[in-house]
Amino acid sequence: MAKTPKPVESLNYEEAMAELETVVAALEEGNQKLDEAMTLFERGQLLMKRCAELLEAAELKVRQISGDELTAFEEEE
Protein backbone atom coordinates (compact mmCIF):
# COMPACT_ATOMS: atom_id res chain seq x y z
CA MET A 1 0.00 0.00 0.00
CA ALA A 2 1.42 3.39 -1.01
CA LYS A 3 2.20 5.91 1.71
CA THR A 4 -0.03 9.00 1.62
CA PRO A 5 2.15 12.08 1.13
CA LYS A 6 1.96 14.97 3.58
CA PRO A 7 -0.06 17.98 2.44
CA VAL A 8 2.22 20.30 0.49
CA GLU A 9 1.17 23.26 2.65
CA SER A 10 2.60 21.58 5.75
CA LEU A 11 6.07 21.00 4.29
CA ASN A 12 9.02 23.20 5.11
CA TYR A 13 11.43 24.23 2.35
CA GLU A 14 13.86 21.36 2.84
CA GLU A 15 11.10 18.74 2.86
CA ALA A 16 9.44 20.20 -0.23
CA MET A 17 12.72 20.45 -2.14
CA ALA A 18 13.72 16.88 -1.24
CA GLU A 19 10.37 15.53 -2.39
CA LEU A 20 10.52 17.63 -5.55
CA GLU A 21 13.93 16.13 -6.37
CA THR A 22 12.46 12.65 -5.87
CA VAL A 23 9.51 13.47 -8.14
CA VAL A 24 11.80 14.83 -10.86
CA ALA A 25 14.03 11.74 -10.69
CA ALA A 26 10.99 9.45 -10.95
CA LEU A 27 9.63 11.36 -13.94
CA GLU A 28 13.03 11.28 -15.65
CA GLU A 29 13.11 7.49 -15.31
CA GLY A 30 9.80 7.30 -17.17
CA ASN A 31 8.70 3.97 -15.68
CA GLN A 32 5.18 5.12 -14.78
CA LYS A 33 1.90 4.72 -16.56
CA LEU A 34 0.48 7.96 -17.94
CA ASP A 35 -1.94 8.53 -15.06
CA GLU A 36 0.84 7.93 -12.50
CA ALA A 37 3.16 10.30 -14.37
CA MET A 38 0.45 12.97 -14.43
CA THR A 39 -0.11 12.58 -10.68
CA LEU A 40 3.64 12.94 -10.09
CA PHE A 41 3.78 15.97 -12.37
CA GLU A 42 0.89 17.66 -10.53
CA ARG A 43 2.55 16.97 -7.17
CA GLY A 44 5.80 18.37 -8.54
CA GLN A 45 4.07 21.56 -9.62
CA LEU A 46 2.58 22.01 -6.14
CA LEU A 47 5.97 21.37 -4.55
CA MET A 48 7.67 23.86 -6.85
CA LYS A 49 5.07 26.50 -5.98
CA ARG A 50 5.52 25.78 -2.24
CA CYS A 51 9.30 26.19 -2.52
CA ALA A 52 8.88 29.50 -4.37
CA GLU A 53 6.43 30.79 -1.75
CA LEU A 54 8.77 29.88 1.09
CA LEU A 55 11.74 31.53 -0.65
CA GLU A 56 9.71 34.70 -1.24
CA ALA A 57 8.70 34.76 2.43
CA ALA A 58 12.33 34.34 3.48
CA GLU A 59 13.43 37.13 1.14
CA LEU A 60 10.75 39.43 2.53
CA LYS A 61 11.89 38.71 6.08
CA VAL A 62 15.52 39.42 5.15
CA ARG A 63 14.45 42.69 3.52
CA GLN A 64 12.51 43.67 6.64
CA ILE A 65 15.47 42.87 8.88
CA SER A 66 18.00 44.65 6.67
CA GLY A 67 15.78 47.65 6.01
CA ASP A 68 15.31 46.96 2.28
CA GLU A 69 19.03 47.45 1.69
CA LEU A 70 20.00 44.14 0.13
CA THR A 71 23.29 44.18 -1.71
CA ALA A 72 24.33 41.85 -4.49
CA PHE A 73 26.64 38.99 -3.60
CA GLU A 74 30.11 39.43 -5.02
CA GLU A 75 32.50 36.51 -5.29
CA GLU A 76 36.04 36.94 -4.13
CA GLU A 77 38.68 36.39 -6.77
N, C-alpha and C positions, 0 to 999 in steps of 0.2 A: 504494500500500500504506500503510495507516494505521500511524502511529508507536506503538509499544508504550509506554504510560505507565510512569513509574517506580513502584516499589512505594510505597504511601502511607506505610509505616513509615520509609522512607528520606528523606522530604521534611522540610525545615525549615519553620518557621511561614510564612515569606514565600512559599515555593514552594507550600505547600498552600493558602494563602489565594488566591494568584493563580490557581491551577488551579480552585479552588472558584468564584471569580468567573466564570471562563470557562464552567464547567459550568452555572452558574445562567443566564448570558446565553444559552447554547445552548438550554436548556430553555424559557426565556421566549420564544424565537423560535418554538418548536414546529414546526420543519421536519423532525423525525426520525420514523421509523417507531416504532411502539410498543416493539419490542424494543430499538431504539437509545436511546429515551428512558428506558427502564427501566435500561439499562446506565449511562447518564449519571447517573440518579438514585442508583443504588447507589454509584457512584464519589463522587458529591457527599456522600452520607451518611458514607462512610469519611473523606473529606477534612474534613468538619465535625468528626467525632470526633477526628481527628488534631490539628486546630487547638485544640480544647478541652483535649486532653491536654497539649499543649505550653504552653498558657496556665496550666493548673493547676500544671505543673512550675515555670514561671517564678514564679508567685505563691508557691509553697512556698519557692523559693530566696530570694526577697525577704524572706519572713517569717523565714527562718533568719538571714539577714544582719542584719535589723533587730531581731531578738530578739522577734518576734511583736508588735511595737508599730506596726502599720500605722495611719496616720491617714487620715481621709477627705480627699479633694482638695476644696479650697474655691476657687472662682473669685474673682478680684479684681473689684471693681466699678468 
